Amino acid sequence: MTVGEYQRWSELTDEFSGDTIKDQAELPPSQRIQFEDIVVPRIGAQYQFNDRCSASAGFAFEKSPLETERNPGLNYFDNDKAVLGLGLTAVYDQTRVFSYPVRFDLAYQYQRLLERDFIVVDGSGNETPVVADGDIHVVSTSITFKF
């Protein structure tokens, strides 16, 4: 299955243009934080082993909506991300305690933050170039039951 998600981040640019807390409203428009709308493509598949067990996998690429690499007073960082997800599900219909099925889920997600350059601006106006990138690993489990 292939799915895409449209995200309207550009509206956030207008919100920041009136920000008086971090002085974004005081900056010239060319120096304010800027966001762009993005489309996040996703592809995934699920395999049903039997009535009770299934596995799923998916991949997505999320381009950063942050257009500016220098944002004084805020120093926001955001990278393009490649995301891989894997999951296992088991459903048990015959339980002695509950009237409804019990579901167990185990999931793993890997996010690769692609390298991106930023300029950090401190309170005195000093600028420091930095590179942001990295890896994120997430493992989660859940048990779902009704009673």
mmCIF file of the C-alpha atoms, coordinates in Angstrom:
data_MODEL
# 
_entry.id   MODEL 
# 
loop_
_atom_site.group_PDB 
_atom_site.id 
_atom_site.type_symbol 
_atom_site.label_atom_id 
_atom_site.label_alt_id 
_atom_site.label_comp_id 
_atom_site.label_asym_id 
_atom_site.label_entity_id 
_atom_site.label_seq_id 
_atom_site.pdbx_PDB_ins_code 
_atom_site.Cartn_x 
_atom_site.Cartn_y 
_atom_site.Cartn_z 
_atom_site.occupancy 
_atom_site.B_iso_or_equiv 
_atom_site.pdbx_formal_charge 
_atom_site.auth_seq_id 
_atom_site.auth_comp_id 
_atom_site.auth_asym_id 
_atom_site.auth_atom_id 
_atom_site.pdbx_PDB_model_num 
ATOM 1   C CA . MET A 1 1   ? 0.000   0.000   0.000  1.00 0.00 ? 1   MET A CA 1 
ATOM 2   C CA . THR A 1 2   ? 1.313   3.468   -0.863 1.00 0.00 ? 2   THR A CA 1 
ATOM 3   C CA . VAL A 1 3   ? 0.089   6.573   0.911  1.00 0.00 ? 3   VAL A CA 1 
ATOM 4   C CA . GLY A 1 4   ? 1.118   10.202  0.907  1.00 0.00 ? 4   GLY A CA 1 
ATOM 5   C CA . GLU A 1 5   ? 0.457   12.868  3.486  1.00 0.00 ? 5   GLU A CA 1 
ATOM 6   C CA . TYR A 1 6   ? 0.287   16.592  2.712  1.00 0.00 ? 6   TYR A CA 1 
ATOM 7   C CA . GLN A 1 7   ? 1.366   18.880  5.560  1.00 0.00 ? 7   GLN A CA 1 
ATOM 8   C CA . ARG A 1 8   ? 0.649   22.618  5.463  1.00 0.00 ? 8   ARG A CA 1 
ATOM 9   C CA . TRP A 1 9   ? 3.636   23.999  7.375  1.00 0.00 ? 9   TRP A CA 1 
ATOM 10  C CA . SER A 1 10  ? 3.670   27.333  5.503  1.00 0.00 ? 10  SER A CA 1 
ATOM 11  C CA . GLU A 1 11  ? 0.845   28.567  7.746  1.00 0.00 ? 11  GLU A CA 1 
ATOM 12  C CA . LEU A 1 12  ? 3.271   28.390  10.668 1.00 0.00 ? 12  LEU A CA 1 
ATOM 13  C CA . THR A 1 13  ? 5.446   31.017  8.955  1.00 0.00 ? 13  THR A CA 1 
ATOM 14  C CA . ASP A 1 14  ? 2.598   33.524  9.404  1.00 0.00 ? 14  ASP A CA 1 
ATOM 15  C CA . GLU A 1 15  ? 2.257   32.570  13.088 1.00 0.00 ? 15  GLU A CA 1 
ATOM 16  C CA . PHE A 1 16  ? 5.939   33.239  13.707 1.00 0.00 ? 16  PHE A CA 1 
ATOM 17  C CA . SER A 1 17  ? 5.805   36.597  11.903 1.00 0.00 ? 17  SER A CA 1 
ATOM 18  C CA . GLY A 1 18  ? 3.772   37.971  14.826 1.00 0.00 ? 18  GLY A CA 1 
ATOM 19  C CA . ASP A 1 19  ? 5.898   36.338  17.547 1.00 0.00 ? 19  ASP A CA 1 
ATOM 20  C CA . THR A 1 20  ? 6.975   38.952  20.076 1.00 0.00 ? 20  THR A CA 1 
ATOM 21  C CA . ILE A 1 21  ? 8.261   36.460  22.652 1.00 0.00 ? 21  ILE A CA 1 
ATOM 22  C CA . LYS A 1 22  ? 11.305  35.407  20.599 1.00 0.00 ? 22  LYS A CA 1 
ATOM 23  C CA . ASP A 1 23  ? 11.425  38.721  18.688 1.00 0.00 ? 23  ASP A CA 1 
ATOM 24  C CA . GLN A 1 24  ? 10.612  37.172  15.303 1.00 0.00 ? 24  GLN A CA 1 
ATOM 25  C CA . ALA A 1 25  ? 8.244   40.091  14.619 1.00 0.00 ? 25  ALA A CA 1 
ATOM 26  C CA . GLU A 1 26  ? 11.185  42.502  15.048 1.00 0.00 ? 26  GLU A CA 1 
ATOM 27  C CA . LEU A 1 27  ? 13.298  40.828  12.364 1.00 0.00 ? 27  LEU A CA 1 
ATOM 28  C CA . PRO A 1 28  ? 13.113  41.769  8.676  1.00 0.00 ? 28  PRO A CA 1 
ATOM 29  C CA . PRO A 1 29  ? 10.958  39.238  6.753  1.00 0.00 ? 29  PRO A CA 1 
ATOM 30  C CA . SER A 1 30  ? 14.047  37.803  5.013  1.00 0.00 ? 30  SER A CA 1 
ATOM 31  C CA . GLN A 1 31  ? 15.538  36.806  8.404  1.00 0.00 ? 31  GLN A CA 1 
ATOM 32  C CA . ARG A 1 32  ? 12.415  35.288  9.989  1.00 0.00 ? 32  ARG A CA 1 
ATOM 33  C CA . ILE A 1 33  ? 11.964  31.563  10.313 1.00 0.00 ? 33  ILE A CA 1 
ATOM 34  C CA . GLN A 1 34  ? 10.356  30.135  7.155  1.00 0.00 ? 34  GLN A CA 1 
ATOM 35  C CA . PHE A 1 35  ? 8.419   26.905  6.616  1.00 0.00 ? 35  PHE A CA 1 
ATOM 36  C CA . GLU A 1 36  ? 7.232   25.240  3.422  1.00 0.00 ? 36  GLU A CA 1 
ATOM 37  C CA . ASP A 1 37  ? 4.462   22.741  2.760  1.00 0.00 ? 37  ASP A CA 1 
ATOM 38  C CA . ILE A 1 38  ? 5.634   19.167  2.280  1.00 0.00 ? 38  ILE A CA 1 
ATOM 39  C CA . VAL A 1 39  ? 4.377   15.819  1.035  1.00 0.00 ? 39  VAL A CA 1 
ATOM 40  C CA . VAL A 1 40  ? 5.447   12.737  2.998  1.00 0.00 ? 40  VAL A CA 1 
ATOM 41  C CA . PRO A 1 41  ? 5.403   9.619   0.777  1.00 0.00 ? 41  PRO A CA 1 
ATOM 42  C CA . ARG A 1 42  ? 4.920   6.304   2.593  1.00 0.00 ? 42  ARG A CA 1 
ATOM 43  C CA . ILE A 1 43  ? 4.891   2.707   1.471  1.00 0.00 ? 43  ILE A CA 1 
ATOM 44  C CA . GLY A 1 44  ? 4.007   -0.289  3.588  1.00 0.00 ? 44  GLY A CA 1 
ATOM 45  C CA . ALA A 1 45  ? 2.997   -3.912  3.551  1.00 0.00 ? 45  ALA A CA 1 
ATOM 46  C CA . GLN A 1 46  ? 1.438   -6.408  5.925  1.00 0.00 ? 46  GLN A CA 1 
ATOM 47  C CA . TYR A 1 47  ? 1.709   -10.182 5.898  1.00 0.00 ? 47  TYR A CA 1 
ATOM 48  C CA . GLN A 1 48  ? -0.831  -12.345 7.732  1.00 0.00 ? 48  GLN A CA 1 
ATOM 49  C CA . PHE A 1 49  ? 0.842   -15.563 8.938  1.00 0.00 ? 49  PHE A CA 1 
ATOM 50  C CA . ASN A 1 50  ? -2.429  -17.028 10.225 1.00 0.00 ? 50  ASN A CA 1 
ATOM 51  C CA . ASP A 1 51  ? -5.602  -15.872 12.015 1.00 0.00 ? 51  ASP A CA 1 
ATOM 52  C CA . ARG A 1 52  ? -3.622  -14.680 15.028 1.00 0.00 ? 52  ARG A CA 1 
ATOM 53  C CA . CYS A 1 53  ? -0.216  -13.435 13.844 1.00 0.00 ? 53  CYS A CA 1 
ATOM 54  C CA . SER A 1 54  ? 0.878   -10.789 11.354 1.00 0.00 ? 54  SER A CA 1 
ATOM 55  C CA . ALA A 1 55  ? 3.948   -8.763  10.456 1.00 0.00 ? 55  ALA A CA 1 
ATOM 56  C CA . SER A 1 56  ? 4.139   -5.316  8.928  1.00 0.00 ? 56  SER A CA 1 
ATOM 57  C CA . ALA A 1 57  ? 6.829   -3.089  7.465  1.00 0.00 ? 57  ALA A CA 1 
ATOM 58  C CA . GLY A 1 58  ? 6.901   0.410   6.084  1.00 0.00 ? 58  GLY A CA 1 
ATOM 59  C CA . PHE A 1 59  ? 9.155   3.133   4.777  1.00 0.00 ? 59  PHE A CA 1 
ATOM 60  C CA . ALA A 1 60  ? 8.687   6.909   4.628  1.00 0.00 ? 60  ALA A CA 1 
ATOM 61  C CA . PHE A 1 61  ? 10.762  9.891   3.599  1.00 0.00 ? 61  PHE A CA 1 
ATOM 62  C CA . GLU A 1 62  ? 10.001  13.181  5.309  1.00 0.00 ? 62  GLU A CA 1 
ATOM 63  C CA . LYS A 1 63  ? 11.582  16.321  3.923  1.00 0.00 ? 63  LYS A CA 1 
ATOM 64  C CA . SER A 1 64  ? 12.121  19.013  6.529  1.00 0.00 ? 64  SER A CA 1 
ATOM 65  C CA . PRO A 1 65  ? 9.533   21.803  6.305  1.00 0.00 ? 65  PRO A CA 1 
ATOM 66  C CA . LEU A 1 66  ? 12.085  24.241  7.797  1.00 0.00 ? 66  LEU A CA 1 
ATOM 67  C CA . GLU A 1 67  ? 13.447  26.374  4.943  1.00 0.00 ? 67  GLU A CA 1 
ATOM 68  C CA . THR A 1 68  ? 15.772  28.597  6.960  1.00 0.00 ? 68  THR A CA 1 
ATOM 69  C CA . GLU A 1 69  ? 19.158  27.421  8.187  1.00 0.00 ? 69  GLU A CA 1 
ATOM 70  C CA . ARG A 1 70  ? 19.671  30.517  10.344 1.00 0.00 ? 70  ARG A CA 1 
ATOM 71  C CA . ASN A 1 71  ? 16.908  31.570  12.746 1.00 0.00 ? 71  ASN A CA 1 
ATOM 72  C CA . PRO A 1 72  ? 18.105  34.033  15.394 1.00 0.00 ? 72  PRO A CA 1 
ATOM 73  C CA . GLY A 1 73  ? 16.594  33.741  18.861 1.00 0.00 ? 73  GLY A CA 1 
ATOM 74  C CA . LEU A 1 74  ? 15.120  30.300  18.135 1.00 0.00 ? 74  LEU A CA 1 
ATOM 75  C CA . ASN A 1 75  ? 17.878  28.004  16.849 1.00 0.00 ? 75  ASN A CA 1 
ATOM 76  C CA . TYR A 1 76  ? 15.429  25.392  15.535 1.00 0.00 ? 76  TYR A CA 1 
ATOM 77  C CA . PHE A 1 77  ? 16.905  22.300  13.935 1.00 0.00 ? 77  PHE A CA 1 
ATOM 78  C CA . ASP A 1 78  ? 15.095  19.918  11.623 1.00 0.00 ? 78  ASP A CA 1 
ATOM 79  C CA . ASN A 1 79  ? 16.518  17.371  9.222  1.00 0.00 ? 79  ASN A CA 1 
ATOM 80  C CA . ASP A 1 80  ? 15.195  15.365  6.326  1.00 0.00 ? 80  ASP A CA 1 
ATOM 81  C CA . LYS A 1 81  ? 14.353  11.885  7.663  1.00 0.00 ? 81  LYS A CA 1 
ATOM 82  C CA . ALA A 1 82  ? 14.291  8.400   6.203  1.00 0.00 ? 82  ALA A CA 1 
ATOM 83  C CA . VAL A 1 83  ? 12.079  6.207   8.412  1.00 0.00 ? 83  VAL A CA 1 
ATOM 84  C CA . LEU A 1 84  ? 11.843  2.400   8.454  1.00 0.00 ? 84  LEU A CA 1 
ATOM 85  C CA . GLY A 1 85  ? 9.278   0.630   10.627 1.00 0.00 ? 85  GLY A CA 1 
ATOM 86  C CA . LEU A 1 86  ? 8.781   -3.069  11.434 1.00 0.00 ? 86  LEU A CA 1 
ATOM 87  C CA . GLY A 1 87  ? 6.063   -4.650  13.536 1.00 0.00 ? 87  GLY A CA 1 
ATOM 88  C CA . LEU A 1 88  ? 4.653   -7.933  14.823 1.00 0.00 ? 88  LEU A CA 1 
ATOM 89  C CA . THR A 1 89  ? 1.118   -8.499  16.086 1.00 0.00 ? 89  THR A CA 1 
ATOM 90  C CA . ALA A 1 90  ? -0.414  -11.462 17.898 1.00 0.00 ? 90  ALA A CA 1 
ATOM 91  C CA . VAL A 1 91  ? -4.106  -11.729 18.810 1.00 0.00 ? 91  VAL A CA 1 
ATOM 92  C CA . TYR A 1 92  ? -5.376  -14.294 21.309 1.00 0.00 ? 92  TYR A CA 1 
ATOM 93  C CA . ASP A 1 93  ? -9.107  -15.002 21.140 1.00 0.00 ? 93  ASP A CA 1 
ATOM 94  C CA . GLN A 1 94  ? -9.255  -17.672 23.832 1.00 0.00 ? 94  GLN A CA 1 
ATOM 95  C CA . THR A 1 95  ? -8.459  -16.073 27.169 1.00 0.00 ? 95  THR A CA 1 
ATOM 96  C CA . ARG A 1 96  ? -9.738  -17.302 30.505 1.00 0.00 ? 96  ARG A CA 1 
ATOM 97  C CA . VAL A 1 97  ? -10.101 -13.863 32.042 1.00 0.00 ? 97  VAL A CA 1 
ATOM 98  C CA . PHE A 1 98  ? -11.408 -11.563 29.299 1.00 0.00 ? 98  PHE A CA 1 
ATOM 99  C CA . SER A 1 99  ? -14.496 -11.802 27.118 1.00 0.00 ? 99  SER A CA 1 
ATOM 100 C CA . TYR A 1 100 ? -12.724 -10.078 24.225 1.00 0.00 ? 100 TYR A CA 1 
ATOM 101 C CA . PRO A 1 101 ? -9.478  -10.887 22.375 1.00 0.00 ? 101 PRO A CA 1 
ATOM 102 C CA . VAL A 1 102 ? -6.139  -9.710  23.763 1.00 0.00 ? 102 VAL A CA 1 
ATOM 103 C CA . ARG A 1 103 ? -3.692  -8.151  21.308 1.00 0.00 ? 103 ARG A CA 1 
ATOM 104 C CA . PHE A 1 104 ? 0.109   -7.936  21.683 1.00 0.00 ? 104 PHE A CA 1 
ATOM 105 C CA . ASP A 1 105 ? 2.174   -5.611  19.487 1.00 0.00 ? 105 ASP A CA 1 
ATOM 106 C CA . LEU A 1 106 ? 5.919   -5.226  19.147 1.00 0.00 ? 106 LEU A CA 1 
ATOM 107 C CA . ALA A 1 107 ? 7.350   -2.495  16.930 1.00 0.00 ? 107 ALA A CA 1 
ATOM 108 C CA . TYR A 1 108 ? 10.732  -1.140  15.895 1.00 0.00 ? 108 TYR A CA 1 
ATOM 109 C CA . GLN A 1 109 ? 11.379  2.140   14.104 1.00 0.00 ? 109 GLN A CA 1 
ATOM 110 C CA . TYR A 1 110 ? 14.657  3.448   12.705 1.00 0.00 ? 110 TYR A CA 1 
ATOM 111 C CA . GLN A 1 111 ? 15.003  7.088   11.687 1.00 0.00 ? 111 GLN A CA 1 
ATOM 112 C CA . ARG A 1 112 ? 18.028  8.326   9.796  1.00 0.00 ? 112 ARG A CA 1 
ATOM 113 C CA . LEU A 1 113 ? 18.380  12.106  10.145 1.00 0.00 ? 113 LEU A CA 1 
ATOM 114 C CA . LEU A 1 114 ? 20.159  13.243  7.001  1.00 0.00 ? 114 LEU A CA 1 
ATOM 115 C CA . GLU A 1 115 ? 23.047  15.689  7.398  1.00 0.00 ? 115 GLU A CA 1 
ATOM 116 C CA . ARG A 1 116 ? 22.122  19.374  7.326  1.00 0.00 ? 116 ARG A CA 1 
ATOM 117 C CA . ASP A 1 117 ? 24.043  22.583  8.036  1.00 0.00 ? 117 ASP A CA 1 
ATOM 118 C CA . PHE A 1 118 ? 22.718  25.270  10.385 1.00 0.00 ? 118 PHE A CA 1 
ATOM 119 C CA . ILE A 1 119 ? 23.992  28.524  11.832 1.00 0.00 ? 119 ILE A CA 1 
ATOM 120 C CA . VAL A 1 120 ? 23.457  28.923  15.576 1.00 0.00 ? 120 VAL A CA 1 
ATOM 121 C CA . VAL A 1 121 ? 23.061  32.527  16.716 1.00 0.00 ? 121 VAL A CA 1 
ATOM 122 C CA . ASP A 1 122 ? 23.621  33.259  20.408 1.00 0.00 ? 122 ASP A CA 1 
ATOM 123 C CA . GLY A 1 123 ? 22.153  36.134  22.432 1.00 0.00 ? 123 GLY A CA 1 
ATOM 124 C CA . SER A 1 124 ? 25.069  38.411  21.502 1.00 0.00 ? 124 SER A CA 1 
ATOM 125 C CA . GLY A 1 125 ? 24.604  37.815  17.772 1.00 0.00 ? 125 GLY A CA 1 
ATOM 126 C CA . ASN A 1 126 ? 27.625  35.538  17.403 1.00 0.00 ? 126 ASN A CA 1 
ATOM 127 C CA . GLU A 1 127 ? 27.162  32.922  14.680 1.00 0.00 ? 127 GLU A CA 1 
ATOM 128 C CA . THR A 1 128 ? 28.489  29.365  14.847 1.00 0.00 ? 128 THR A CA 1 
ATOM 129 C CA . PRO A 1 129 ? 28.110  26.862  11.987 1.00 0.00 ? 129 PRO A CA 1 
ATOM 130 C CA . VAL A 1 130 ? 26.909  23.410  13.101 1.00 0.00 ? 130 VAL A CA 1 
ATOM 131 C CA . VAL A 1 131 ? 26.043  20.153  11.354 1.00 0.00 ? 131 VAL A CA 1 
ATOM 132 C CA . ALA A 1 132 ? 23.007  18.183  12.505 1.00 0.00 ? 132 ALA A CA 1 
ATOM 133 C CA . ASP A 1 133 ? 22.508  14.484  11.721 1.00 0.00 ? 133 ASP A CA 1 
ATOM 134 C CA . GLY A 1 134 ? 22.055  11.217  13.534 1.00 0.00 ? 134 GLY A CA 1 
ATOM 135 C CA . ASP A 1 135 ? 20.207  7.973   14.082 1.00 0.00 ? 135 ASP A CA 1 
ATOM 136 C CA . ILE A 1 136 ? 17.127  7.284   16.188 1.00 0.00 ? 136 ILE A CA 1 
ATOM 137 C CA . HIS A 1 137 ? 16.084  3.798   17.288 1.00 0.00 ? 137 HIS A CA 1 
ATOM 138 C CA . VAL A 1 138 ? 12.672  3.254   18.889 1.00 0.00 ? 138 VAL A CA 1 
ATOM 139 C CA . VAL A 1 139 ? 11.282  -0.005  20.289 1.00 0.00 ? 139 VAL A CA 1 
ATOM 140 C CA . SER A 1 140 ? 7.744   -0.138  21.617 1.00 0.00 ? 140 SER A CA 1 
ATOM 141 C CA . THR A 1 141 ? 5.322   -2.751  22.856 1.00 0.00 ? 141 THR A CA 1 
ATOM 142 C CA . SER A 1 142 ? 1.676   -2.697  23.757 1.00 0.00 ? 142 SER A CA 1 
ATOM 143 C CA . ILE A 1 143 ? -1.022  -4.954  25.129 1.00 0.00 ? 143 ILE A CA 1 
ATOM 144 C CA . THR A 1 144 ? -4.601  -4.158  24.203 1.00 0.00 ? 144 THR A CA 1 
ATOM 145 C CA . PHE A 1 145 ? -7.549  -5.701  25.979 1.00 0.00 ? 145 PHE A CA 1 
ATOM 146 C CA . LYS A 1 146 ? -11.179 -4.926  26.785 1.00 0.00 ? 146 LYS A CA 1 
ATOM 147 C CA . PHE A 1 147 ? -13.080 -6.108  29.814 1.00 0.00 ? 147 PHE A CA 1 
# 
